[in-house]
Amino acid sequence: MKTKRLIITTLLGLVFGIACYYMVLVNTHEVSKTLAFNIILGRTLIGFVIGISRFPLGHWSIHGILLGLIFSLPTGIGFLLAPEFPDVNHKTIFIATLIMGMVFGFLIELITTVLFKARQRGKYRF
């Protein structure tokens, strides 16, 4: 495992988790501490898993998108099971959570692999 890659991906996950929290805060104006912790920790987990993963998925972009989707599912399902919000539909929040997870996963891989040149160990199959 490359330590540089793990540190970069985890920190990027934390940064995107905080950004995601502020995006939710702007739309709802009120976020519980539990939800804030869940949002930030979930995105940080995406970064950590991308950093330790050795799955050869063909290309770095597919790797980031797929792991972002997989690790956004628990949060998305949690929103489906939460009490109704008067302003927003549960399905909308679920879909937005999955899409943002894929976007953040892609961005974490893009910045790590292309900008910092910290590639995943092993060769990508193009």
Backbone bond lengths (Angstrom), bond angles and torsions (degrees), N, CA, C in turn:
res aa  C-N    CA-C-N  psi(-1)  N-CA   C-N-CA  omega(-1)  CA-C   N-CA-C  phi
1 M - - - 1.447 - - 1.519 108.72 -
2 K 1.316 115.47 137.73 1.451 120.21 177.97 1.525 109.16 -88.96
3 T 1.325 115.95 118.98 1.461 121.16 -178.13 1.523 110.71 -64.28
4 K 1.321 117.61 -39.75 1.465 121.52 179.65 1.523 109.98 -58.43
5 R 1.323 116.67 -45.71 1.459 121.13 -179.57 1.529 110.79 -63.05
6 L 1.324 117.31 -44.81 1.456 121.64 -178.54 1.529 111.28 -62.32
7 I 1.306 117.47 -42.81 1.469 121.27 179.78 1.522 110.54 -65.46
8 I 1.325 116.96 -45.41 1.463 120.91 -178.95 1.530 110.54 -63.09
9 T 1.316 117.56 -48.40 1.468 120.14 -177.11 1.528 111.91 -65.33
10 T 1.321 116.82 -39.47 1.466 119.64 179.95 1.529 110.92 -67.08
11 L 1.320 116.52 -43.37 1.470 119.70 177.86 1.529 111.58 -64.56
12 L 1.328 117.07 -40.03 1.461 119.77 176.84 1.525 110.83 -64.57
13 G 1.328 117.24 -38.94 1.459 120.42 175.87 1.521 111.12 -60.10
14 L 1.334 116.73 -41.98 1.464 121.38 177.90 1.527 110.72 -63.72
15 V 1.327 116.77 -45.28 1.472 120.90 179.05 1.527 110.56 -60.92
16 F 1.336 116.98 -45.64 1.462 119.88 179.55 1.526 111.49 -69.93
17 G 1.318 117.57 -28.86 1.463 120.69 174.57 1.519 111.15 -64.73
18 I 1.314 116.39 -43.70 1.469 120.59 177.55 1.531 110.05 -65.67
19 A 1.330 117.09 -40.92 1.469 120.53 177.23 1.531 110.63 -62.28
20 C 1.317 117.09 -41.95 1.457 121.90 179.09 1.531 110.16 -63.71
21 Y 1.315 116.40 -41.78 1.470 121.02 177.59 1.524 110.22 -58.80
22 Y 1.323 117.76 -45.12 1.459 120.53 -179.66 1.526 111.87 -68.07
23 M 1.332 117.66 -32.17 1.465 119.77 175.47 1.525 110.66 -64.77
24 V 1.321 116.90 -40.36 1.469 120.94 176.97 1.527 109.42 -67.38
25 L 1.312 117.05 -42.25 1.461 121.85 -178.32 1.524 111.53 -62.10
26 V 1.323 117.88 -39.01 1.460 121.86 179.61 1.532 110.22 -64.35
27 N 1.327 116.97 -37.96 1.465 120.11 -177.08 1.523 113.52 -81.35
28 T 1.337 118.34 -30.39 1.458 119.61 -174.84 1.523 113.07 -109.15
29 H 1.323 118.83 -20.63 1.460 125.30 -179.16 1.531 113.27 65.43
30 E 1.317 117.69 -1.89 1.450 120.66 -178.30 1.528 108.97 -153.55
31 V 1.319 116.77 118.27 1.455 121.89 -179.55 1.521 107.87 -133.42
32 S 1.336 116.01 129.50 1.461 119.01 178.62 1.527 109.90 -69.11
33 K 1.320 116.03 158.93 1.465 120.56 179.08 1.525 110.57 -63.65
34 T 1.324 116.82 -35.67 1.465 120.94 178.94 1.518 111.15 -63.73
35 L 1.336 116.44 -45.12 1.460 120.59 179.39 1.528 110.68 -66.63
36 A 1.328 116.83 -41.33 1.469 120.16 178.47 1.525 110.37 -60.44
37 F 1.328 116.75 -45.02 1.459 121.41 177.99 1.528 110.80 -61.58
38 N 1.331 116.84 -42.47 1.458 122.15 179.78 1.526 111.30 -62.38
39 I 1.312 116.99 -44.71 1.467 121.49 -179.45 1.529 110.44 -63.17
40 I 1.321 116.66 -51.02 1.470 120.49 -176.90 1.521 111.05 -66.07
41 L 1.326 116.93 -44.40 1.458 120.07 -179.95 1.531 111.82 -65.81
42 G 1.329 117.18 -37.95 1.464 120.76 179.40 1.522 112.38 -62.03
43 R 1.322 116.52 -44.10 1.472 120.10 179.52 1.534 110.93 -71.42
44 T 1.330 116.51 -35.60 1.465 119.57 176.26 1.528 110.12 -64.54
45 L 1.331 116.15 -38.32 1.467 120.70 177.19 1.525 111.26 -62.38
46 I 1.325 116.96 -39.34 1.470 120.07 176.60 1.532 109.44 -58.04
47 G 1.331 116.92 -47.18 1.465 120.35 178.94 1.511 112.46 -61.84
48 F 1.333 116.98 -43.64 1.466 120.81 -179.95 1.527 111.01 -62.31
49 V 1.316 116.91 -45.70 1.472 120.42 -177.85 1.527 110.96 -66.83
50 I 1.314 117.06 -38.98 1.464 119.24 175.68 1.520 109.60 -60.55
51 G 1.319 117.26 -38.41 1.457 121.37 -179.45 1.520 114.21 -67.68
52 I 1.334 117.83 -34.59 1.469 120.01 -177.60 1.520 113.18 -95.76
53 S 1.328 117.43 -12.91 1.463 120.93 -175.38 1.521 112.12 -67.94
54 R 1.332 114.40 141.98 1.466 120.04 175.38 1.518 110.84 -124.22
55 F 1.337 116.41 20.56 1.463 119.85 178.95 1.526 109.84 -70.06
56 P 1.335 118.36 119.93 1.466 120.40 177.42 1.529 109.92 -82.17
57 L 1.316 116.87 93.67 1.467 121.09 -175.02 1.523 113.01 -97.27
58 G 1.302 118.29 12.38 1.455 121.15 175.08 1.519 114.41 100.90
59 H 1.315 117.70 -42.19 1.459 120.83 -178.74 1.520 108.10 -154.46
60 W 1.317 116.77 149.60 1.462 120.82 -177.69 1.516 112.28 -59.48
61 S 1.341 117.78 -34.64 1.468 120.04 -177.90 1.526 111.47 -66.38
62 I 1.324 117.18 -41.50 1.465 121.32 178.16 1.526 109.57 -63.91
63 H 1.313 116.20 -40.13 1.465 122.04 178.82 1.530 110.65 -58.07
64 G 1.320 117.78 -49.52 1.458 121.69 -179.09 1.519 112.95 -66.44
65 I 1.323 116.44 -43.33 1.464 120.54 -179.32 1.524 111.17 -64.58
66 L 1.318 117.05 -45.95 1.464 120.54 -177.88 1.526 112.02 -65.69
67 L 1.318 117.79 -45.11 1.464 119.80 178.93 1.532 111.22 -68.11
68 G 1.327 117.62 -35.14 1.462 120.25 174.59 1.515 111.81 -61.52
69 L 1.325 116.71 -40.94 1.465 121.44 177.58 1.527 111.38 -65.37
70 I 1.323 116.33 -49.34 1.468 120.94 -176.57 1.524 111.39 -60.54
71 F 1.315 117.55 -44.54 1.456 120.57 -175.66 1.526 113.33 -86.13
72 S 1.331 117.96 -0.55 1.461 121.56 170.65 1.526 111.50 -94.23
73 L 1.301 116.96 -15.51 1.467 120.42 -179.25 1.530 113.67 -57.46
74 P 1.341 120.60 -47.16 1.471 118.68 -179.68 1.534 113.37 -58.78
75 T 1.316 117.19 -41.91 1.465 120.05 178.50 1.523 110.67 -66.62
76 G 1.323 116.18 -42.60 1.463 120.24 178.87 1.520 112.32 -62.25
77 I 1.317 116.56 -42.96 1.462 120.39 178.02 1.522 110.22 -66.36
78 G 1.308 117.32 -36.05 1.462 120.91 175.64 1.524 111.72 -59.82
79 F 1.329 116.95 -39.39 1.463 119.87 176.65 1.525 111.52 -66.45
80 L 1.333 117.14 -35.94 1.466 119.84 177.76 1.523 111.57 -63.21
81 L 1.332 116.67 -32.67 1.459 121.27 -176.35 1.528 113.24 -90.11
82 A 1.327 117.59 -7.19 1.466 121.79 -176.81 1.531 110.65 -75.30
83 P 1.338 117.02 162.40 1.466 119.88 175.36 1.529 111.16 -61.06
84 E 1.297 116.54 153.33 1.468 121.92 -177.93 1.528 111.81 -63.17
85 F 1.311 115.71 140.20 1.460 121.87 170.22 1.524 106.68 -98.72
86 P 1.311 118.01 140.90 1.471 118.51 -178.50 1.535 112.94 -68.27
87 D 1.335 117.29 -28.00 1.468 120.71 -174.18 1.519 114.30 -90.20
88 V 1.348 117.45 -29.75 1.459 120.50 -168.13 1.529 110.69 -128.72
89 N 1.309 114.81 141.11 1.453 122.18 176.98 1.535 109.78 -79.74
90 H 1.329 118.11 141.64 1.468 122.18 179.41 1.526 111.81 -60.03
91 K 1.308 117.13 -39.19 1.469 120.20 -179.30 1.523 110.75 -64.12
92 T 1.308 116.77 -36.87 1.468 120.95 178.48 1.529 110.45 -63.98
93 I 1.326 116.54 -44.97 1.467 120.44 178.99 1.523 110.39 -64.79
94 F 1.331 117.35 -41.22 1.467 121.91 178.74 1.525 110.57 -58.89
95 I 1.318 116.38 -51.11 1.471 120.92 -178.80 1.528 111.05 -64.55
96 A 1.335 116.90 -42.39 1.471 120.09 179.07 1.524 111.36 -62.87
97 T 1.345 116.96 -38.52 1.465 120.87 178.45 1.521 110.96 -63.00
98 L 1.323 117.11 -43.89 1.468 120.26 179.65 1.522 111.40 -67.02
99 I 1.324 116.70 -42.86 1.471 120.00 -179.97 1.533 110.59 -63.43
100 M 1.330 116.58 -45.07 1.467 119.12 179.97 1.527 111.18 -66.19
101 G 1.331 117.66 -34.34 1.466 120.32 175.25 1.518 111.43 -61.47
102 M 1.346 116.13 -42.02 1.468 119.66 178.15 1.526 111.11 -67.29
103 V 1.321 116.56 -40.02 1.473 120.65 178.69 1.526 110.47 -63.84
104 F 1.339 116.61 -47.38 1.462 119.77 -179.88 1.531 111.01 -65.71
105 G 1.332 118.44 -38.59 1.463 121.12 176.26 1.515 111.15 -60.73
106 F 1.341 115.98 -44.02 1.466 120.79 177.28 1.525 110.89 -61.44
107 L 1.342 116.55 -46.74 1.467 119.86 -178.16 1.530 111.95 -64.97
108 I 1.328 117.06 -38.54 1.468 120.16 177.66 1.521 109.76 -60.97
109 E 1.332 117.10 -46.57 1.475 120.41 178.68 1.521 111.22 -66.22
110 L 1.317 118.02 -41.56 1.461 121.40 -179.76 1.526 110.78 -59.82
111 I 1.308 116.78 -51.97 1.465 120.62 -178.03 1.528 110.88 -64.63
112 T 1.332 116.52 -42.38 1.467 120.17 -177.45 1.521 111.90 -69.22
113 T 1.324 116.69 -48.11 1.469 121.19 -173.72 1.516 112.88 -78.65
114 V 1.323 117.28 -43.52 1.460 120.54 -174.15 1.528 111.53 -89.17
115 L 1.320 117.47 -50.82 1.462 120.33 -175.35 1.525 112.24 -74.61
116 F 1.344 116.60 -49.16 1.468 120.36 -177.84 1.530 113.41 -90.93
117 K 1.311 117.58 -5.41 1.472 123.57 178.79 1.536 112.01 55.28
118 A 1.318 116.98 36.45 1.470 122.51 177.69 1.529 107.15 -105.23
119 R 1.311 115.06 80.79 1.463 120.34 -176.90 1.518 112.02 -72.62
120 Q 1.319 113.60 159.00 1.466 120.54 173.66 1.518 108.03 -66.72
121 R 1.331 115.88 141.65 1.453 119.70 179.65 1.537 108.49 -64.56
122 G 1.297 115.99 139.36 1.459 120.60 -176.25 1.511 109.14 98.89
123 K 1.294 115.66 172.93 1.458 120.20 -178.03 1.515 109.57 -101.95
124 Y 1.327 113.99 140.96 1.449 120.07 172.79 1.519 108.75 -79.45
125 R 1.296 116.15 143.08 1.462 120.02 175.60 1.524 108.00 -95.92
126 F 1.327 117.17 113.82 1.466 120.83 -177.90 1.499 111.21 -89.20
